[in-house]
């Protein structure tokens, strides 16, 4: 395999948004992997003697809520990979979870198929499923929100 061949494989990976690719040719095996970029680090610098902003007043909090109802804060479970999202292990089976289901950290909550491999996705935190954000059979991206938990 020539260097040009490997470069063309890398271009195919970029074009198809793949995170890994493995090719065998004769006795040679080439595996290309791309790590997702690290999230940017944000830091705040507060000059000495600066005054902190005033705390929100009850009136400001009420204005921030929608129609007088407090805004709910959800914990999100995000996709660890690119692939096809499935709610159950087979089309005939019940979904692993649905709205109202309670999950513990480590529970299987869905499957993502990537490169013909079925990957069980586990809950990374405990909670109650408030929303399933993806349709069964939909392609998901790395970091896309799959579920919202209360």
C-alpha positions as CSV (number, residue, x, y, z in Angstrom):
1,X,0.0,0.0,0.0
2,X,1.4,3.4,-1.0
3,X,1.3,6.6,0.9
4,X,-1.1,8.1,-1.6
5,X,-3.5,5.2,-0.9
6,X,-3.4,5.9,2.9
7,X,-4.0,9.6,2.2
8,X,-7.0,8.8,0.1
9,X,-8.4,6.6,2.9
10,X,-7.9,9.5,5.3
11,X,-9.9,11.7,2.9
12,X,-12.6,9.1,2.7
13,X,-12.8,9.2,6.5
14,X,-13.1,13.0,6.5
15,X,-15.7,13.0,3.8
16,X,-17.9,10.4,5.5
17,X,-17.3,11.8,9.1
18,X,-15.9,8.4,10.2
19,X,-13.8,8.2,13.4
20,X,-12.0,5.0,12.5
21,X,-11.3,2.9,9.4
22,X,-9.5,-0.4,9.1
23,X,-8.4,-1.9,5.7
24,X,-6.5,-5.1,5.0
25,X,-4.7,-5.7,1.7
26,X,-2.7,-8.9,1.4
27,X,-0.7,-9.3,4.6
28,X,-0.8,-5.5,5.4
29,X,-3.4,-4.1,7.7
30,X,-3.9,-0.3,8.1
31,X,-6.1,1.2,10.9
32,X,-6.8,4.9,10.9
33,X,-8.4,6.5,14.0
34,X,-9.4,10.1,14.5
35,X,-10.0,11.4,18.0
36,X,-12.7,14.0,18.5
37,X,-11.4,17.4,19.3
38,X,-11.2,18.3,23.0
39,X,-13.8,20.8,24.2
40,X,-12.4,24.3,24.5
41,X,-11.2,25.3,28.0
42,X,-13.0,28.4,29.3
43,X,-11.6,30.3,32.2
44,X,-12.6,33.6,33.7
45,X,-10.1,36.2,34.8
46,X,-11.5,38.7,37.3
47,X,-9.4,41.7,38.0
48,X,-8.5,42.5,41.5
49,X,-11.0,44.9,43.0
50,X,-13.7,44.0,40.5
51,X,-17.2,44.0,41.8
52,X,-19.3,40.8,41.4
53,X,-22.5,41.2,39.4
54,X,-25.6,41.6,41.5
55,X,-27.5,38.4,42.4
56,X,-30.8,37.8,40.4
57,X,-33.8,39.3,42.1
58,X,-37.1,37.4,42.4
59,X,-38.6,39.6,39.7
60,X,-35.7,38.7,37.3
61,X,-36.1,35.0,38.1
62,X,-39.8,35.2,37.3
63,X,-39.1,37.0,34.1
64,X,-36.7,34.3,33.1
65,X,-39.3,31.6,33.5
66,X,-41.7,30.8,30.7
67,X,-45.3,31.6,31.4
68,X,-44.7,31.8,35.1
69,X,-43.4,28.2,35.3
70,X,-39.8,27.6,36.4
71,X,-37.5,26.4,33.7
72,X,-36.6,22.7,34.2
73,X,-32.9,21.8,34.2
74,X,-32.2,18.4,32.5
75,X,-29.2,16.2,32.6
76,X,-28.3,15.0,29.1
77,X,-27.0,11.7,27.9
78,X,-25.1,12.3,24.7
79,X,-24.0,10.0,21.9
80,X,-20.4,8.7,22.3
81,X,-20.1,8.0,18.5
82,X,-21.6,8.4,15.1
83,X,-24.0,5.8,14.0
84,X,-27.6,4.6,13.7
85,X,-29.7,4.9,16.9
86,X,-31.9,2.0,18.0
87,X,-34.3,2.0,21.0
88,X,-34.3,-1.9,21.3
89,X,-32.2,-4.9,20.6
90,X,-34.5,-6.0,17.8
91,X,-37.6,-4.6,16.0
92,X,-39.9,-7.0,17.9
93,X,-38.5,-6.1,21.3
94,X,-39.7,-3.5,23.7
95,X,-37.5,-0.4,23.9
96,X,-34.8,-0.3,26.6
97,X,-36.2,2.9,28.0
98,X,-39.1,5.3,27.3
99,X,-40.3,8.6,28.8
100,X,-40.9,8.0,32.5
101,X,-38.4,5.1,32.8
102,X,-36.0,5.3,35.7
103,X,-32.4,4.4,34.9
104,X,-29.4,3.8,37.1
105,X,-25.8,4.5,36.0
106,X,-24.7,1.6,33.8
107,X,-28.1,0.6,32.6
108,X,-28.3,-0.2,28.8
109,X,-30.5,2.6,27.3
110,X,-30.1,2.1,23.5
111,X,-27.9,0.7,20.8
112,X,-25.8,2.6,18.2
113,X,-24.8,0.7,15.1
114,X,-21.5,1.8,13.7
115,X,-19.7,0.1,10.9
116,X,-21.9,-3.0,11.2
117,X,-21.2,-3.3,14.9
118,X,-24.0,-3.0,17.5
119,X,-22.8,-1.0,20.5
120,X,-24.8,-1.0,23.7
121,X,-24.9,2.5,25.2
122,X,-25.1,2.7,29.0
123,X,-26.5,5.5,31.1
124,X,-23.6,7.6,32.5
125,X,-25.8,9.0,35.3
126,X,-29.0,8.0,37.1
127,X,-32.4,9.7,36.6
128,X,-35.8,9.5,35.1
129,X,-36.2,9.7,31.3
130,X,-37.9,13.1,30.6
131,X,-37.4,13.0,26.8
132,X,-36.1,10.7,24.1
133,X,-34.5,13.2,21.7
134,X,-33.8,10.9,18.7
135,X,-36.1,8.7,16.6
136,X,-35.5,5.0,16.2
137,X,-33.4,4.3,13.1
138,X,-32.1,7.9,13.0
139,X,-28.4,8.7,12.3
140,X,-26.8,10.4,15.3
141,X,-23.6,12.5,15.5
142,X,-20.9,12.4,18.2
143,X,-22.0,14.5,21.1
144,X,-25.7,14.7,20.0
145,X,-28.2,14.6,22.9
146,X,-30.0,11.2,23.0
147,X,-31.9,11.5,26.2
148,X,-32.8,14.2,28.8
149,X,-33.0,13.1,32.4
150,X,-34.7,14.7,35.4
